[in-house]
Amino acid sequence: MDSRSEEEEEIDIFDQRWIENEARSVVQAEEGGENNVLLFERGEQGEEGNPASRSTNGRKRTGRQRSQRGKRTEKRANKVLSEMNALFPSAQEGTPLAKVARREVGNVDSTENYVNRLRSYTEKGWEINAPKLSPRVCASHGWQLTERRMLSCSDCGAYIHVTLPDAGSGTFAAYTASVMHHIERILTGHNPGCIWRTSVYQEPLEPIVPKKILSAIEERYDNLERIDFKDFRIKPVPELTPRHLSKFDGKNAGIVQLAICHWEPTGHRGYKEIKCDKCQREVSLILFDTACPFNPLEQHHRWCPIFDDGREHCRWREQIEAVAGVNEHLTHLQQVMHITQRINETFRN
């Protein structure tokens, strides 16, 4: 029994008509004008007022001539139609009937959809540590996490199972080859006709605008201040000096550091939880106390955008320095130490 809904059948009929119209347009362009399409639609019927029903010397075409021309046109149209159908696989082949021509680009450019895909890697627990296969890379190509190592595309329904050999077992060449193989699958693993085969989500550029950054920090601070932080302890961020915090005099220093490092409430009622507004990592406040204080930087995912390289510092630090008006240049030794720290954080267990 056919389980397809009437709406799906109507969409398929619409798609078929669209393909047929495209085929006619191609024939029209090749035959040299609108009049030929009229002949194609009307078959052997000609009208006295239709220039297409007359020969070049003004004599009216015979029915046989018009019939032969109509057959040639129909044959070429059918050829174009078959070629276009090859580009638009049917749902019976495991792929929804392609609607690339009228697909909304907003599906690709939607930041909300991207964040939802990114959140799935936190909720399900992504077990792959290769930077080139980070959730940001996968989500930007339309993949969401359904199980710990299983990716799926919500548009075309394709699946990818990602497994990597142990990089520390002496088979680094095999590990690298496996990473490159999965990168290729991320790019080409979608079903034919899926919009993600030729599209990628681009994270919006965020220029360093001190007033805008300060406003965002204050908004996160106001939201965090509503949480009961009793028994919760924060490990101070060593990179934040009194000069960085000068814009927040009179505010709770610990909450300010959370806000600077992009932490905000999760919005779950009844739960004392916070999340990063960039990598979507969620943590429970009850896990951190005097014996185990919360580190506002280390609790982010290692692929979090706040650690993206800037001109001299990582992203989050350049933002707060712009707000505070601090312009401290790193020495060569400090730059090396910063790079070493980021490498250790990337490959830590």
ZASE-332268 format. One line per field, with one value per residue (C-alpha): z, x, y. Coordinates in Angstrom, 3 decimals, always signed. Each point is the difference from the previous one (the first is absolute). Example, Ala and Ser with C-alpha at 12.3 -4.5 7.8 and 13.67 -1.06 7.14 Angstrom:
<atoms>
w <- (+7.800,-0.660) $
u <- (+12.300,+1.370) $
v <- (-4.500,+3.440) $
</atoms>
This chain:
<atoms>
w <- (+0.000,-0.960,+3.157,-1.808,+1.013,-2.447,+0.660,-0.972,-3.174,-0.911,+0.530,-2.242,-2.713,+0.316,-0.320,-3.093,-1.617,+0.874,-1.689,-3.079,-0.207,+0.267,-2.844,-2.126,+0.802,-1.231,-3.218,-0.437,+0.318,-2.437,-2.602,+0.089,+1.527,+1.747,-3.116,-0.037,+3.555,-1.152,-2.687,+2.566,+2.223,-2.777,-2.030,-3.591,+0.625,-1.775,-0.190,-2.839,+2.293,+1.348,-1.931,+1.141,-2.141,-3.165,-1.878,-0.566,-3.431,+1.302,-1.099,+2.558,+1.270,-0.684,+2.829,-0.791,+0.330,+3.290,+1.216,-0.789,+1.705,+3.023,+0.234,-0.169,+2.686,+2.212,-0.443,+1.033,+2.922,+1.226,-0.196,+2.073,+2.414,+0.539,+0.619,+2.573,+1.695,+0.381,+1.982,+2.215,+1.454,+1.152,+3.570,-0.879,-0.257,+3.618,-0.729,+0.198,-3.363,-0.357,+0.287,-0.377,-2.371,+2.531,+3.226,+2.504,+0.598,+3.521,+0.901,-0.528,+1.370,+3.085,+3.135,+2.119,-1.946,+0.214,+3.792,+0.334,-1.947,+2.096,+3.211,-0.972,+0.352,+3.616,+0.873,-1.607,+0.790,-3.027,+0.537,-2.895,+1.042,-3.429,-0.497,-3.716,+0.965,+2.698,+0.505,-1.552,-3.227,-0.075,+0.921,-2.598,-2.663,+1.198,+2.301,+3.452,+2.568,+0.593,+1.971,+1.370,-3.354,-2.384,-2.087,-1.923,-2.382,+0.901,-3.618,-2.036,+2.732,-0.764,+2.782,+0.706,+2.641,+1.114,+1.521,+0.294,+0.964,+3.161,-0.848,+2.836,-1.107,-2.437,-3.049,-0.531,-3.791,+0.223,+2.359,-2.387,-2.980,+1.917,+0.904,-3.645,-1.049,+2.399,-1.064,-3.542,+1.237,+1.857,-3.278,-2.357,+2.244,-0.584,-2.356,-3.618,-0.251,+3.631,+0.305,+2.373,-2.756,-1.435,+3.029,+3.312,+2.929,+0.603,+3.579,+0.047,+0.494,+3.262,-0.239,+3.145,+1.025,+3.670,+0.708,-1.476,+1.868,+3.292,-0.463,-0.618,+3.106,+2.157,-1.354,+0.873,+3.440,+0.703,-0.965,+2.063,+3.048,+0.323,+0.716,+3.561,+0.118,+3.604,+0.583,-3.599,-0.356,-2.993,-0.730,-0.984,-3.602,+0.190,-3.292,+1.429,+1.832,+2.005,-3.139,-1.899,+2.792,+0.454,-2.050,+2.475,+3.325,+2.627,-1.637,+1.210,-1.368,-0.391,-1.980,-2.118,-0.970,-0.970,-2.164,-1.631,-0.862,-1.710,+2.677,+0.411,+1.616,-1.886,+0.543,+1.479,+2.890,+3.263,-1.043,+1.036,-3.336,-2.267,-3.629,-2.466,-2.587,-2.638,+0.350,+1.849,+2.756,+3.101,+3.535,+3.352,+2.791,+2.697,-1.305,+1.020,+3.492,+2.054,-0.548,-3.743,-1.212,-3.435,-2.639,-2.415,-2.830,+0.359,+0.213,-3.611,-2.803,-1.470,-3.363,+1.443,-2.209,+2.923,-0.439,-3.672,-0.773,-0.220,-0.985,+3.251,+2.402,-0.189,-0.706,+3.496,+1.257,-2.921,+0.711,+3.676,-0.745,-2.533,+2.633,+2.663,-2.396,+0.758,-2.813,+1.366,-2.583,+0.610,+0.125,-2.133,+3.059,+0.992,-3.518,+0.100,+3.449,-1.205,-3.031,+2.180,+2.413,-2.820,-1.422,+3.412,+0.448,-3.468,+0.538,+3.712,+0.979) $
u <- (+0.000,+1.347,+0.741,+0.705,-2.275,-2.089,+2.219,+3.139,-1.708,-0.997,+3.593,+1.298,-2.510,+1.107,+3.641,-0.748,-1.766,+2.917,+2.417,-2.227,-0.143,+3.792,+0.239,-2.272,+2.075,+3.127,-1.738,-1.288,+3.508,+1.436,-2.800,+0.189,-3.087,-3.323,-1.921,+1.601,-1.218,-3.500,+0.283,+1.297,-3.002,-2.596,+1.303,-1.189,-2.435,+1.015,-1.668,-0.109,+1.240,+2.885,+3.236,+1.258,-2.668,+1.483,+3.181,+2.738,-1.303,-3.511,-1.615,-2.011,+1.623,-1.678,-1.254,+2.748,+2.732,-1.375,-0.366,+3.625,+1.240,-2.180,+1.373,+3.595,-0.735,-1.709,+2.903,+2.539,-2.177,-0.239,+3.769,+0.464,-2.667,+1.773,+3.294,-1.618,-1.706,+3.434,+1.029,-3.085,-0.144,-3.366,-0.957,-0.003,+3.780,+0.271,+0.168,-2.884,-0.911,+2.448,-1.264,+3.326,-1.338,-2.488,+1.714,+0.205,+3.560,-1.107,+0.236,+3.744,+0.546,-2.200,+2.083,-2.776,+0.118,+3.793,-0.081,-2.548,+2.287,+2.961,-1.920,-0.554,+3.747,-0.124,-3.197,+1.003,+3.724,+2.311,+2.897,+2.234,+2.839,+1.474,-0.102,-0.770,-3.108,-1.172,-3.737,+0.361,+1.268,-2.656,-2.893,+1.017,-0.446,-3.496,+0.828,-1.469,+0.919,-2.564,+2.245,+3.508,+1.638,-2.940,-0.694,-3.188,-1.294,-3.454,-0.582,+0.835,+0.107,+3.542,+2.074,+3.730,+1.630,+3.290,+2.731,+3.694,+2.949,+1.913,+2.482,+2.288,+0.375,+2.841,-2.227,-0.056,-0.001,-3.130,-1.584,+0.706,-1.309,-3.185,-0.518,+0.381,-2.423,-2.666,+0.575,-0.805,-3.150,-1.065,+0.174,-1.483,-1.974,-3.352,-2.478,-0.177,-2.045,+0.587,+0.712,+2.905,+2.030,+0.703,-0.583,+1.644,-1.078,+2.304,+0.268,-0.715,+2.994,-0.090,+1.979,+1.631,-2.423,+0.644,-3.492,-1.732,+2.284,-0.494,-3.769,+0.049,+2.138,-2.316,-3.030,+1.557,+0.935,-3.570,-1.339,+2.601,-0.663,-3.447,+1.563,+0.637,+3.783,+0.028,+2.921,+1.142,+3.647,+1.823,+3.699,+1.234,+1.121,+3.681,-0.130,-2.583,+1.740,-1.580,+0.327,-2.220,-2.594,+0.060,-3.183,-1.910,+0.696,-2.617,-0.988,+0.706,+3.467,-0.727,-3.204,+1.754,+2.666,-2.701,-1.677,+3.279,+0.663,-3.425,-1.860,-3.733,-2.973,-1.351,-3.570,-1.015,-2.339,+0.846,+3.595,+3.135,+1.769,+1.918,+1.058,+2.381,-1.838,+2.549,+0.804,-3.264,+1.758,-2.201,+1.293,-1.712,+1.010,-0.402,+3.126,+2.301,+0.854,+3.016,+1.717,-0.673,-0.440,-1.428,+2.527,-1.817,+2.421,+0.783,-3.678,-0.592,+0.291,+3.481,-1.509,-1.980,+0.096,+1.172,+3.423,+0.297,+3.240,-0.090,+2.711,+1.966,-2.258,-2.856,-3.456,-1.403,+3.076,+0.093,-3.634,+0.508,+3.185,-1.895,-2.673,+2.549,+2.188,+2.958,+2.479,+2.651,+2.356,+1.257,+3.707,+1.402,+0.264,-3.597,-1.184,+1.823,-1.436,-3.497,+0.302,+1.343,-2.898,-2.548,+1.674,-0.086,-3.663,-0.846,+1.589,-0.631,-1.873) $
v <- (+0.000,+3.385,+1.964,+3.257,+2.856,+2.004,+3.013,-1.962,-1.243,+3.551,+1.152,-2.789,+0.947,+3.607,-1.052,-2.073,+2.938,+2.245,-2.432,-0.171,+3.798,+0.133,-2.497,+2.139,+3.076,-1.772,-1.004,+3.541,+1.411,-2.530,+0.382,+3.771,+1.493,-0.089,-1.037,-3.427,-0.647,+0.857,-2.669,-2.463,+0.660,+0.016,-2.927,+0.239,+2.816,+3.188,+3.347,+2.459,+2.748,-2.077,+0.706,-3.393,-1.665,+1.508,-0.797,+2.535,+1.005,+0.730,-3.245,-1.875,-3.184,-3.278,-2.214,-2.520,+2.625,+1.222,-3.575,-0.869,+3.162,-0.704,-3.543,+1.250,+2.572,-2.574,-2.419,+2.624,+1.068,-3.594,-0.298,+3.147,-1.241,-3.323,+1.782,+2.278,-2.946,-1.568,+3.066,-0.255,-3.548,-1.259,-0.804,-3.718,+0.137,+1.065,+3.731,+2.459,+1.493,+2.848,+3.541,+1.778,+2.668,+1.358,-1.088,+2.825,+1.126,+0.875,-3.692,+0.262,+3.482,-0.428,+0.574,-1.498,-3.271,-0.018,+0.491,-2.818,-2.333,+1.127,-0.623,-3.638,-0.664,+1.148,-1.844,-3.329,+0.188,+0.232,-2.421,+1.091,+2.302,+0.746,+3.811,-0.422,-1.978,+2.375,+0.552,+3.446,-1.557,-2.711,+2.289,+2.582,-2.706,-0.934,-2.933,-0.539,-2.638,-2.750,-2.369,+0.289,-0.688,+0.125,+3.094,+0.627,+2.647,+1.276,+1.055,-3.097,-2.687,-1.156,-1.599,-0.131,-2.211,+1.557,-2.158,+0.817,-2.239,+0.794,+2.764,-1.103,-3.606,+0.722,+0.121,+3.767,-0.429,-2.143,+2.524,+2.880,-1.973,-0.810,+3.649,+1.047,-2.752,+1.249,+3.603,-1.081,-1.746,+3.133,+1.903,-2.594,-2.373,+1.682,-1.631,+1.235,+3.155,+1.051,+3.706,-0.688,-1.676,+3.445,+2.240,+0.806,+2.145,+2.960,+1.178,+3.749,+2.241,+1.921,+3.235,+1.327,+2.746,+0.904,+1.431,-3.036,-2.429,+1.860,-0.063,-3.764,-0.618,+2.100,-1.848,-3.374,+1.369,+1.137,-3.426,-1.841,+2.152,-1.595,-3.402,-1.157,-0.478,-1.264,-2.410,+0.550,+0.983,+1.474,-0.287,+3.479,+0.408,+0.999,+1.913,+2.405,+2.822,+2.864,+2.135,-2.431,+0.067,+3.786,+0.421,-2.170,+1.690,-0.812,-3.285,-3.526,-0.829,-3.706,+0.532,+2.628,-2.549,-2.479,+2.612,+1.013,-3.653,-0.289,-1.978,+0.563,-1.821,-2.986,+1.102,-3.368,+0.699,-1.684,-0.760,+1.845,-0.212,+2.315,-0.329,+1.598,+2.058,-1.033,-3.719,-0.815,-1.946,-0.327,-0.552,-0.435,+2.372,-2.665,-1.760,+2.861,+1.150,+1.038,-3.357,+0.103,+3.600,+0.784,+1.107,+2.366,-0.808,-3.698,-0.968,+1.036,-2.507,+0.153,+0.979,+2.903,+3.131,+2.149,-1.641,+0.904,+1.792,+3.774,+2.436,-0.447,-1.870,-2.461,+1.350,+0.422,+1.862,+2.402,+0.835,+0.853,+1.940,+2.087,+0.716,+0.923,+1.981,-2.251,-0.549,-2.306,-1.505,-3.509,-0.632,-2.816,-2.253,+0.747,-0.833,-3.349,-0.772,+0.911,-2.301,-2.812,+0.409,-0.176,-3.149,-1.671,+0.913,-1.330,-3.419,-0.450,-3.151) $
</atoms>
